[in-house]
């Protein structure tokens, strides 16, 4: 850097201070260019991967989407790592350039600046270590719907970096969370909540008509009822008592639609004497049900200890 400053000072009319300023600006411009190229290469790679791995007709794209999310997460971390390294390198060279120009005063100032940066770097290193651990342990991927209960954050992961992750809430806010603040994180399967509602009625046919009527009037959409209520099971418990099981799905962050709106509509729309008990609202998940079923089965078949 000193040689470049000397050459500019000798062959240009900007003077030594101007030469130093040109070199510093050039270093950060170069760092910005490296960051831009890294982002462009990452985007190009993801686009080509999407085209190459696009599923054919009738082929499930769940695994393909999962693989793309994993690659996008890795590429985002690599991209931000290159950006941090480029700007850190530019900063170090800038300090060296200034120190080479004005020895004593600059070294003292740079030493003081280094102390301040060292304190600030503690938080940065904590974020970096936490981010690397979350990535290698596979806590989440770009596109996953997550909930960070400690910070009351819930939404879709839009981007990740070595320092933070960006979450888009259902109401549109962009939330930046430092990695070191993510002490626990929940990943919501499929990105929506599956709900099971049970009602007990005095008439089977009237109960079915009630479900059809409710399904037609609830607000549907990707941020409301992702799946409209539908009757999946009915059981006669007595001559005038029937159990009806209804399933639906609501967007994450709009659980009140299933917990409040749906039960209210059922109670208001039910004819007098039709609704005996309910609605009983339960959140369900097929994977969790299978896991609990295996756990219960293994315990049930385990021989009891005898004294």
C-alpha positions in Angstrom: 0.0 0.0 0.0 2.9 2.4 0.8 4.2 1.9 -2.7 0.9 2.8 -4.3 0.6 5.9 -2.1 4.1 7.0 -3.1 3.4 6.5 -6.8 0.2 8.5 -6.7 2.0 11.2 -4.7 4.8 11.5 -7.2 2.8 11.2 -10.4 -0.5 13.0 -9.6 -1.2 16.5 -8.2 -3.4 15.2 -5.4 -0.7 15.2 -2.7 0.0 12.6 -0.1 -3.3 13.1 1.8 -5.2 12.8 -1.5 -3.2 9.7 -2.5 -4.1 8.0 0.9 -7.7 8.9 0.4 -7.8 7.5 -3.1 -6.2 4.2 -1.9 -8.7 3.8 0.9 -11.7 4.6 -1.3 -10.4 2.1 -3.9 -10.0 -0.6 -1.3 -13.6 -0.3 -0.1 -14.9 0.0 -3.7 -13.0 -3.3 -4.5 -14.6 -4.9 -1.4 -18.0 -3.8 -2.6 -17.3 -5.2 -6.0 -16.2 -8.6 -4.5 -19.4 -8.6 -2.4 -21.5 -7.9 -5.5 -19.9 -10.6 -7.5 -20.4 -13.1 -4.7 -24.1 -12.2 -4.6 -24.4 -12.5 -8.4 -22.6 -15.9 -8.5 -24.8 -17.2 -5.6 -28.0 -16.1 -7.4 -26.9 -17.6 -10.7 -26.1 -20.9 -9.0 -29.4 -21.2 -7.3 -31.3 -20.3 -10.5 -29.4 -23.0 -12.4 -30.0 -25.5 -9.7 -33.8 -24.8 -9.7 -33.9 -25.4 -13.5 -31.8 -28.5 -13.4 -33.6 -30.1 -10.5 -37.1 -29.1 -11.5 -39.4 -32.2 -11.0 -41.2 -33.7 -13.9 -45.0 -34.1 -14.2 -46.5 -36.1 -11.4 -43.3 -36.1 -9.4 -43.3 -34.8 -5.8 -41.2 -31.7 -5.4 -40.9 -31.8 -1.6 -37.4 -33.2 -1.7 -36.3 -30.9 -4.5 -37.6 -27.8 -2.6 -35.9 -29.0 0.6 -32.6 -29.4 -1.2 -32.8 -26.0 -2.8 -33.6 -24.4 0.6 -30.5 -26.1 2.0 -28.3 -24.9 -0.8 -29.7 -21.4 -0.6 -28.9 -21.3 3.1 -25.3 -22.5 2.5 -24.8 -20.0 -0.4 -26.1 -17.2 1.7 -23.6 -18.0 4.5 -20.8 -18.2 2.0 -21.8 -14.9 0.4 -21.9 -13.0 3.6 -18.6 -14.6 4.7 -17.0 -13.3 1.6 -18.5 -9.9 2.2 -17.3 -9.7 5.7 -13.8 -10.9 4.7 -13.6 -8.4 1.9 -14.5 -5.4 4.0 -12.3 -6.6 6.9 -9.4 -6.9 4.5 -10.1 -3.5 3.1 -10.3 -2.0 6.6 -7.0 -3.6 7.7 -5.2 -2.4 4.6 -6.7 1.1 5.1 -5.3 1.3 8.6 -1.9 0.1 7.4 -2.0 2.7 4.6 -2.7 5.5 7.1 -0.2 4.2 9.6 2.5 4.1 6.9 1.9 7.8 6.1 1.9 9.3 9.6 3.8 7.0 12.0 3.4 8.0 15.6 0.1 9.8 15.6 -1.6 7.3 13.4 -0.3 4.3 15.3 -1.6 5.7 18.6 -5.0 6.4 17.0 -5.1 3.0 15.3 -4.3 1.3 18.6 -7.1 3.1 20.3 -9.4 2.1 17.5 -8.2 -1.5 17.7 -9.2 -1.6 21.4 -12.7 -0.3 20.6 -13.0 -2.8 17.7 -11.9 -5.7 19.9 -14.7 -5.0 22.4 -17.2 -4.8 19.5 -15.8 -7.9 18.0 -16.8 -10.0 21.0 -20.5 -9.7 20.1 -19.7 -10.2 16.5 -17.8 -13.4 17.2 -20.6 -14.7 19.4 -23.0 -14.2 16.5 -20.7 -15.9 14.1 -20.2 -18.9 16.3 -23.9 -19.2 17.0 -24.7 -18.9 13.3 -22.2 -21.6 12.3 -23.5 -24.0 15.0 -27.1 -23.5 13.9 -26.1 -24.0 10.2 -24.1 -27.2 10.8 -26.7 -28.6 13.1 -29.4 -27.9 10.6 -31.8 -25.9 12.8 -33.5 -24.3 9.9 -33.2 -23.4 6.2 -34.2 -20.4 4.1 -38.0 -20.6 3.5 -38.8 -22.4 6.7 -41.5 -21.0 9.0 -40.0 -20.5 12.4 -40.9 -19.2 15.8 -38.4 -17.7 18.3 -40.5 -17.6 21.5 -38.0 -15.7 23.7 -38.1 -12.8 21.3 -41.8 -13.2 20.3 -40.7 -13.6 16.6 -42.6 -15.7 14.2 -42.5 -15.9 10.4 -40.6 -17.1 7.3 -36.7 -17.1 7.2 -35.9 -14.9 4.3 -32.1 -14.8 4.6 -29.3 -15.8 6.9 -25.7 -14.6 7.5 -22.9 -15.3 9.8 -24.2 -12.5 12.1 -28.0 -12.6 11.9 -31.1 -14.1 10.3 -33.9 -12.2 8.7 -37.5 -13.2 9.4 -40.6 -12.0 7.5 -43.7 -12.0 9.7 -47.2 -12.6 8.4 -48.0 -8.9 8.8 -45.1 -7.9 6.6 -42.5 -6.7 9.0 -38.9 -7.7 8.4 -37.2 -8.7 11.6 -33.4 -9.0 12.0 -32.4 -11.3 14.8 -28.7 -11.6 15.9 -27.7 -15.3 15.9 -26.5 -15.2 19.5 -30.0 -14.2 20.6 -31.5 -17.4 19.1 -31.3 -19.5 22.2 -34.2 -21.7 21.0 -36.1 -21.9 17.8 -39.2 -23.8 16.6 -39.7 -24.9 13.0 -43.4 -25.2 12.0 -43.8 -28.1 9.6 -45.3 -27.2 6.2 -45.5 -23.5 7.1 -49.0 -23.7 8.5 -51.0 -25.2 11.4 -53.1 -28.3 11.0 -56.1 -28.2 13.2 -58.6 -30.8 14.3 -62.0 -29.7 15.6 -64.5 -32.1 17.3 -68.1 -31.4 17.8 -70.9 -33.5 19.3 -74.3 -33.1 17.7 -77.8 -34.5 18.1 -78.2 -35.1 14.4 -75.7 -36.5 11.9 -77.2 -34.9 8.8 -77.7 -31.5 10.4 -74.1 -31.7 11.7 -72.8 -32.3 8.2 -74.8 -29.5 6.7 -73.4 -27.2 9.5 -69.8 -28.1 8.5 -70.5 -27.5 4.8 -72.1 -24.1 5.7 -69.1 -23.1 7.8 -66.6 -24.1 5.2 -68.3 -21.9 2.6 -68.1 -18.7 4.7 -64.6 -18.8 6.4 -61.9 -16.5 4.9 -59.6 -18.6 2.8 -56.1 -17.8 1.5 -52.4 -18.2 2.2 -52.6 -15.9 5.2 -56.0 -17.1 6.5 -57.5 -20.6 6.2 -55.0 -22.4 4.1 -57.4 -25.4 4.0 -61.1 -24.9 4.6 -62.8 -26.9 7.3 -64.0 -30.3 6.1 -65.6 -33.3 7.7 -63.2 -36.3 7.9 -64.9 -38.6 10.3 -68.3 -39.2 12.0 -69.2 -41.6 14.6 -72.6 -42.6 16.2 -72.2 -42.7 19.9 -75.9 -43.1 20.7 -79.3 -42.8 19.0 -79.2 -39.0 19.2 -75.5 -38.3 19.8 -72.8 -38.1 17.1 -69.2 -37.1 17.1 -67.9 -35.2 14.0 -64.2 -34.6 13.4 -63.3 -31.6 11.3 -59.9 -30.7 10.0 -58.6 -27.4 8.6 -55.3 -25.5 8.4 -54.5 -21.9 9.2 -51.5 -19.7 8.5 -48.9 -19.4 11.2 -49.6 -16.2 13.2 -53.3 -16.5 12.4 -54.1 -19.2 15.0 -57.0 -17.1 16.3 -58.9 -18.1 13.2 -59.1 -21.7 14.5 -59.2 -20.9 18.2 -61.8 -18.1 18.2 -63.4 -17.4 14.8 -64.2 -21.0 13.8 -65.8 -22.1 17.2 -67.8 -18.8 17.3 -69.2 -19.4 13.8 -70.1 -23.0 14.6 -71.9 -22.0 17.8 -73.8 -19.1 16.1 -74.7 -21.1 13.0 -75.8 -24.3 14.8 -79.6 -24.8 15.1 -81.1 -24.8 18.6 -80.4 -28.2 20.3 -78.0 -29.4 17.5 -74.7 -28.7 19.3 -74.4 -30.9 22.4 -70.7 -30.4 23.2 -67.8 -28.5 21.6 -66.2 -27.3 19.5 -62.9 -28.8 20.9 -59.9 -27.4 19.0 -56.6 -29.4 18.8 -53.5 -28.8 16.8 -52.2 -31.9 15.2 -49.2 -33.1 13.2 -48.9 -36.4 11.4 -45.1 -36.8 12.0 -45.6 -36.1 15.7 -48.5 -38.5 15.9 -46.4 -41.3 14.4 -43.5 -40.5 16.7 -45.7 -40.6 19.8 -47.4 -43.8 18.5 -44.1 -45.5 18.3 -43.1 -44.4 21.7 -46.3 -45.5 23.3 -46.2 -48.8 21.4 -42.6 -49.6 22.6 -43.6 -48.8 26.2 -46.8 -50.9 25.9 -44.8 -54.0 24.7 -42.1 -53.6 27.3 -42.4 -56.2 30.0 -43.1 -54.9 33.5 -40.4 -55.4 36.1 -41.4 -57.9 38.7 -40.3 -57.9 42.3 
